[in-house]
Amino acid sequence: MEFSSPTADDGLAVHRLIAACPPLDQNSVYCNLLQCTHFADTCVAVKRGAELVGWISAYRPPQEPDVLFVWQVAVGESARGLGLAGQMIDHLLQRPACQGVTQIKTTITPDNGASWGLFKGVARRLSGPLSDAPWFLKGDHFPPGHETEHLVVIGPFEPPSGPSTETGGLAADTPFTDPTPRKGVQYV
């Protein structure tokens, strides 16, 4: 599997992958194109051959330079069970664009067990505390049918430096290409 920053050519594939990953909220193709271009340094596209099998959209909020806000994590059905979501976060934290990140923030609905498992695993690997509180509220911020989103905060933690065991021992400036899933690495 090849981990890379996305390009505009990935926008439609990102849109289709997110559509295939309920309960993720779908954005417009235009939004995904902006993520793939304006926010490419903090997003990850993972391909197996020509197929997009993994996606993370994230950004660094201007008012919080030590934070990486993870917007969406999507893993295609053919790549589930390999720890890919955790590998994508580890890959992101090794990038120059994430230098100085000491906290990860995201939002998760109470019923999204996969996301809770992912981010609890990330907190354990980073030895950072995890906290959460309701943020965007059902009924106040969302239309009927959308649950409350909890703001989840991991950290503060020590910024990753040097080789990372979760990314196969690669230095931060090494392009990450993983041809096979790692046996024995537990992410969630």
C-alpha positions as CSV (number, residue, x, y, z in Angstrom):
1,M,0.0,0.0,0.0
2,E,1.2,3.5,-0.9
3,F,0.7,6.4,1.6
4,S,0.9,9.9,0.0
5,S,-0.5,13.4,0.1
6,P,-3.6,13.6,-2.1
7,T,-3.9,15.5,-5.4
8,A,-6.9,16.9,-7.2
9,D,-7.0,13.6,-9.2
10,D,-8.0,11.8,-5.9
11,G,-11.0,14.1,-5.1
12,L,-13.7,12.0,-6.8
13,A,-12.2,8.7,-5.4
14,V,-12.2,10.3,-1.9
15,H,-15.9,11.2,-2.3
16,R,-16.8,7.7,-3.4
17,L,-14.7,6.1,-0.5
18,I,-16.5,8.2,2.1
19,A,-19.9,7.3,0.6
20,A,-18.9,3.6,1.1
21,C,-18.0,4.2,4.7
22,P,-21.2,4.9,6.8
23,P,-21.7,6.6,9.2
24,L,-19.3,9.2,7.8
25,D,-21.0,12.4,6.6
26,Q,-20.6,13.0,2.9
27,N,-19.3,16.3,1.8
28,S,-19.5,17.7,-1.7
29,V,-17.0,16.6,-4.3
30,Y,-15.9,20.2,-4.4
31,C,-15.1,20.0,-0.6
32,N,-13.1,16.9,-1.2
33,L,-11.2,18.5,-4.0
34,L,-10.3,21.4,-1.7
35,Q,-9.1,18.9,0.9
36,C,-7.0,17.2,-1.7
37,T,-5.4,20.5,-2.8
38,H,-5.5,23.2,-0.1
39,F,-5.0,20.7,2.8
40,A,-2.9,18.0,1.0
41,D,0.0,18.3,3.5
42,T,-2.3,17.2,6.4
43,C,-4.4,14.6,4.5
44,V,-3.4,11.1,3.6
45,A,-4.5,9.0,0.6
46,V,-3.6,5.3,0.7
47,K,-3.7,3.3,-2.5
48,R,-3.4,-0.4,-3.2
49,G,-2.5,-0.3,-6.9
50,A,-4.9,2.2,-8.4
51,E,-7.6,1.7,-5.8
52,L,-8.0,4.3,-3.0
53,V,-8.4,2.2,0.2
54,G,-7.7,4.8,2.9
55,W,-8.3,8.5,3.5
56,I,-7.7,10.9,6.3
57,S,-8.7,14.6,6.1
58,A,-7.1,16.7,8.7
59,Y,-5.8,20.3,9.3
60,R,-3.9,22.5,11.7
61,P,-6.3,25.1,13.1
62,P,-4.7,28.5,12.8
63,Q,-5.6,29.5,16.4
64,E,-4.1,26.2,17.7
65,P,-0.7,25.6,16.1
66,D,0.0,22.6,18.3
67,V,-3.2,20.8,17.2
68,L,-3.9,18.4,14.4
69,F,-7.7,18.3,13.9
70,V,-8.7,15.0,12.2
71,W,-11.8,15.6,10.2
72,Q,-12.6,12.2,8.7
73,V,-11.0,8.7,8.6
74,A,-12.2,6.3,6.0
75,V,-11.0,2.8,5.3
76,G,-12.4,0.8,2.4
77,E,-13.8,-2.6,3.0
78,S,-11.0,-4.4,1.3
79,A,-8.4,-2.8,3.7
80,R,-10.3,-3.1,7.0
81,G,-8.8,-5.1,9.8
82,L,-5.2,-4.2,8.9
83,G,-4.7,-1.3,11.3
84,L,-4.7,1.1,8.4
85,A,-6.4,3.9,10.2
86,G,-3.8,4.0,12.9
87,Q,-1.0,3.7,10.4
88,M,-2.4,6.7,8.5
89,I,-2.4,8.8,11.7
90,D,1.1,7.7,12.6
91,H,2.2,8.6,9.0
92,L,0.6,12.1,9.3
93,L,2.4,12.8,12.6
94,Q,5.7,12.0,11.0
95,R,5.2,14.6,8.2
96,P,7.0,18.0,8.3
97,A,3.5,19.7,8.1
98,C,2.8,18.2,11.6
99,Q,6.0,19.2,13.2
100,G,5.2,20.6,16.7
101,V,1.8,18.8,17.0
102,T,1.3,17.9,20.7
103,Q,-2.5,17.3,20.6
104,I,-4.9,15.6,18.3
105,K,-8.6,16.7,18.2
106,T,-11.5,15.1,16.4
107,T,-15.2,14.7,16.9
108,I,-17.0,11.4,17.3
109,T,-20.6,10.5,17.8
110,P,-21.3,8.3,20.9
111,D,-22.3,5.3,18.7
112,N,-19.2,5.2,16.5
113,G,-17.4,2.3,18.1
114,A,-14.7,2.0,15.4
115,S,-13.7,5.7,15.8
116,W,-13.6,5.5,19.6
117,G,-11.4,2.3,19.4
118,L,-9.1,4.0,16.9
119,F,-8.5,7.2,18.9
120,K,-8.2,5.3,22.2
121,G,-5.5,3.2,20.6
122,V,-3.8,6.4,19.2
123,A,-3.8,7.9,22.8
124,R,-2.2,4.7,24.2
125,R,0.5,4.7,21.6
126,L,1.3,8.4,22.1
127,S,1.0,8.1,25.9
128,G,-1.3,11.0,25.9
129,P,-4.5,11.5,27.9
130,L,-7.8,11.3,26.1
131,S,-10.8,13.5,27.1
132,D,-14.1,14.1,25.5
133,A,-17.2,16.4,25.9
134,P,-20.3,17.1,23.8
135,W,-19.5,19.8,21.3
136,F,-21.9,20.0,18.3
137,L,-25.3,19.1,19.7
138,K,-28.1,17.0,18.3
139,G,-31.1,19.4,17.9
140,D,-29.0,22.5,18.3
141,H,-26.4,22.2,15.5
142,F,-27.6,19.3,13.4
143,P,-30.8,18.4,11.5
144,P,-32.9,15.5,12.9
145,G,-31.2,12.2,12.7
146,H,-27.7,13.4,13.4
147,E,-26.3,12.5,16.8
148,T,-24.2,14.8,19.0
149,E,-20.6,15.1,18.1
150,H,-18.2,14.8,21.0
151,L,-15.0,16.8,20.9
152,V,-12.2,14.3,21.6
153,V,-8.8,15.6,22.7
154,I,-5.6,13.5,22.8
155,G,-2.7,15.1,24.6
156,P,-0.7,16.9,25.3
157,F,1.9,14.3,24.1
158,E,5.5,14.5,23.1
159,P,5.8,15.2,19.4
160,P,7.0,12.1,17.5
161,S,10.7,12.4,16.6
162,G,13.0,10.1,14.6
163,P,12.0,6.7,13.5
164,S,8.5,5.5,14.5
165,T,7.9,1.8,15.2
166,E,4.3,2.1,14.0
167,T,5.4,3.3,10.6
168,G,8.0,0.7,10.1
169,G,10.9,2.7,11.6
170,L,10.9,5.4,8.9
171,A,12.4,8.8,9.6
172,A,10.1,11.8,9.2
173,D,11.5,12.7,5.8
174,T,11.2,9.2,4.3
175,P,8.3,8.5,1.9
176,F,6.1,5.8,3.4
177,T,5.2,2.9,1.2
178,D,4.0,-0.3,2.9
179,P,3.6,-3.2,0.5
180,T,2.3,-5.6,3.2
181,P,0.3,-5.3,6.4
182,R,2.4,-5.6,9.5
183,K,1.6,-8.7,11.5
184,G,1.4,-8.3,15.3
185,V,0.9,-4.5,15.4
186,Q,-2.3,-3.8,17.3
187,Y,-3.9,-0.4,16.6
188,V,-7.3,-0.6,18.3
